[in-house]
């Protein structure tokens, strides 16, 4: 998995909501997969300061987020792409 810094834990409801958002104009959530008992998302976004002062920002920040698989609703968890071996 890529990204800077240590992954940040988010709640199961946040993980499911963010996963469903996917790619947007200012934010981008990309499902990275599962590792152990966690599912990971890459969250890329344009910081608000760039939006205010630059009408066409080119730089995005990124953060790795994770949710515990055991806390996700079973139907949603079962719909995630399988863990890669």
DASUL-V662413 format. One record per pair of residues at least 4 apart in sequence whose C-alpha atoms are under 6 Angstrom apart, sorted by the first residue. I is the first residue (numbers start at 0). J is the second residue. If there is no record, write none. Layout:
i = [I:I]
j = [J:J]
This chain:
i = [6:6:7:8:8:8:9:9:11:11:11:13:14:14:21:21:22:22:23:25:25:26:26:27:27:28:28:29:29:30:31:31:32:32:33:33:33:36:36:37:37:37:38:38:39:39:40:40:41:41:42:42:43:43:44:44:45:49:71:72:73]
j = [63:64:64:64:65:66:65:66:66:70:71:17:18:66:27:28:27:28:27:44:45:43:44:42:43:41:42:40:41:40:39:40:38:39:37:38:82:67:68:66:67:68:65:66:64:65:63:64:62:63:61:62:60:61:59:60:59:53:76:76:77]
